[in-house]
């Protein structure tokens, strides 16, 4: 079931990329904030883009500790609706799709969002065929590892209420 | 005066006839060879000083005991008349109290010794572990602790990711499916995120996926 949803999300991404469909725009309700970070290592110079407020607290932890320059490439806020994937084109030619699976309540009554993500490129094997995470509002998780311009891309995903 | 305090004490003990054996021989030799040492021994043995000291000490002890006993008896009697429990002699109370204190000190010292032993044992054990731990290809400075959890094996079609969760409040990774790429999951605990600075930020997760596909 989950796999089918992920595959559907991937298909939606490919379709959107192929047809040039106007993708989702921010609306009220839960949104997914997608931040694209370019991380590199430079001898003698460390810097973190001031528009990345979460990074300073993370850069001493693995795997961020391998890099010392973090640059914001792009940030998008996309509306989440259960079962409907939202897509975004990455700078390296791949597409990322995020689908809200369900919303549940945590131990303290807070909202918990189950997300499914897919990263792929038309005509090629999927880089990330499927990822399923559950997280609360304003909590961030990261997907890293895609090579880009001598460094690595980190995708920061946050559910905004 | 060039004699040390220990030597002086030993010479006084010699004068009082309290030394025996090797210590006595040593003190006597010192007294015979050192003018200063001999003067100390002679002064201690002088009848005037010795008698005066002895009498003075006896008088003081007797007077103090007499006064103390009289006062204690008076207070004791007054308290008995008033129906209050008997007076406890200060010296007895001190003795009892000091006995308890010594016991407490012994217990605390024992506890500290045990704690130090455990600490040293754990410290040595950890050092030993570090000495055999693999070294990364490059080690960034001041790397905060994070948990690396090997996730999906490249060959698996649909890998079940480890359940990364902290207190039900963090990010839970339920499933990762990336069959052609190596995947590593890093859990960043709240402590590593400087929770205070970020307003109590919850723990986070980083999913690292190798860009190059692994060979089939």
Boltz contact constraints between the chains, C-beta under 6 A:
constraints:
  - contact:
      token1: [A, 57]
      token2: [B, 193]
      max_distance: 6.0
  - contact:
      token1: [A, 57]
      token2: [B, 194]
      max_distance: 6.0
  - contact:
      token1: [A, 57]
      token2: [B, 198]
      max_distance: 6.0
  - contact:
      token1: [A, 60]
      token2: [B, 142]
      max_distance: 6.0
  - contact:
      token1: [A, 60]
      token2: [B, 144]
      max_distance: 6.0
  - contact:
      token1: [A, 61]
      token2: [B, 144]
      max_distance: 6.0
  - contact:
      token1: [A, 61]
      token2: [B, 146]
      max_distance: 6.0
  - contact:
      token1: [A, 61]
      token2: [B, 188]
      max_distance: 6.0
  - contact:
      token1: [A, 61]
      token2: [B, 192]
      max_distance: 6.0
  - contact:
      token1: [A, 62]
      token2: [B, 146]
      max_distance: 6.0
  - contact:
      token1: [A, 62]
      token2: [B, 186]
      max_distance: 6.0
  - contact:
      token1: [A, 63]
      token2: [B, 186]
      max_distance: 6.0
  - contact:
      token1: [A, 63]
      token2: [B, 206]
      max_distance: 6.0
  - contact:
      token1: [A, 63]
      token2: [B, 208]
      max_distance: 6.0
  - contact:
      token1: [A, 65]
      token2: [B, 140]
      max_distance: 6.0
  - contact:
      token1: [A, 65]
      token2: [B, 143]
      max_distance: 6.0
  - contact:
      token1: [A, 107]
      token2: [B, 168]
      max_distance: 6.0
  - contact:
      token1: [A, 125]
      token2: [B, 180]
      max_distance: 6.0
  - contact:
      token1: [A, 128]
      token2: [B, 178]
      max_distance: 6.0
  - contact:
      token1: [A, 128]
      token2: [B, 209]
      max_distance: 6.0
  - contact:
      token1: [A, 129]
      token2: [B, 177]
      max_distance: 6.0
  - contact:
      token1: [A, 129]
      token2: [B, 178]
      max_distance: 6.0
  - contact:
      token1: [A, 130]
      token2: [B, 177]
      max_distance: 6.0
  - contact:
      token1: [A, 131]
      token2: [B, 176]
      max_distance: 6.0
  - contact:
      token1: [A, 132]
      token2: [B, 174]
      max_distance: 6.0
  - contact:
      token1: [A, 132]
      token2: [B, 175]
      max_distance: 6.0
  - contact:
      token1: [A, 133]
      token2: [B, 171]
      max_distance: 6.0
  - contact:
      token1: [A, 133]
      token2: [B, 173]
      max_distance: 6.0
  - contact:
      token1: [A, 134]
      token2: [B, 172]
      max_distance: 6.0
  - contact:
      token1: [A, 135]
      token2: [B, 171]
      max_distance: 6.0
  - contact:
      token1: [A, 139]
      token2: [B, 171]
      max_distance: 6.0
  - contact:
      token1: [A, 139]
      token2: [B, 202]
      max_distance: 6.0
  - contact:
      token1: [A, 140]
      token2: [B, 204]
      max_distance: 6.0
  - contact:
      token1: [A, 141]
      token2: [B, 171]
      max_distance: 6.0
  - contact:
      token1: [A, 141]
      token2: [B, 204]
      max_distance: 6.0
  - contact:
      token1: [A, 141]
      token2: [B, 205]
      max_distance: 6.0
  - contact:
      token1: [A, 142]
      token2: [B, 206]
      max_distance: 6.0
  - contact:
      token1: [A, 143]
      token2: [B, 207]
      max_distance: 6.0
  - contact:
      token1: [A, 144]
      token2: [B, 206]
      max_distance: 6.0
  - contact:
      token1: [A, 144]
      token2: [B, 208]
      max_distance: 6.0
  - contact:
      token1: [A, 145]
      token2: [B, 208]
      max_distance: 6.0
  - contact:
      token1: [A, 145]
      token2: [B, 209]
      max_distance: 6.0
  - contact:
      token1: [A, 145]
      token2: [B, 210]
      max_distance: 6.0
  - contact:
      token1: [A, 145]
      token2: [B, 211]
      max_distance: 6.0
  - contact:
      token1: [A, 146]
      token2: [B, 211]
      max_distance: 6.0
  - contact:
      token1: [A, 147]
      token2: [B, 211]
      max_distance: 6.0
